[in-house]
């Protein structure tokens, strides 16, 4: 039975893992995101009081 012969299937498995572990992550990591994060200092909230006329 050809399924019991590990030489062609093992080679296909090793080659596919080499492709998945080398080429695919490089393509994903080289992807540029359009909105890069901008690190700024947090601003203090400027709240204004609004007095309600209670009459």
ChimeraX attribute file (.defattr): number of C-alpha atoms within 10 A of each C-alpha:
attribute: neighborCount
match mode: 1-to-1
recipient: residues
	/A:1	4
	/A:2	8
	/A:3	8
	/A:4	7
	/A:5	9
	/A:6	10
	/A:7	10
	/A:8	10
	/A:9	13
	/A:10	11
	/A:11	11
	/A:12	12
	/A:13	11
	/A:14	11
	/A:15	12
	/A:16	11
	/A:17	12
	/A:18	12
	/A:19	12
	/A:20	12
	/A:21	11
	/A:22	10
	/A:23	11
	/A:24	11
	/A:25	11
	/A:26	11
	/A:27	9
	/A:28	9
	/A:29	8
	/A:30	8
	/A:31	8
	/A:32	8
	/A:33	7
	/A:34	6
	/A:35	6
	/A:36	7
	/A:37	7
	/A:38	6
	/A:39	6
	/A:40	6
	/A:41	6
	/A:42	6
	/A:43	6
	/A:44	6
	/A:45	6
	/A:46	6
	/A:47	6
	/A:48	6
	/A:49	6
	/A:50	6
	/A:51	6
	/A:52	6
	/A:53	5
	/A:54	4
	/A:55	3
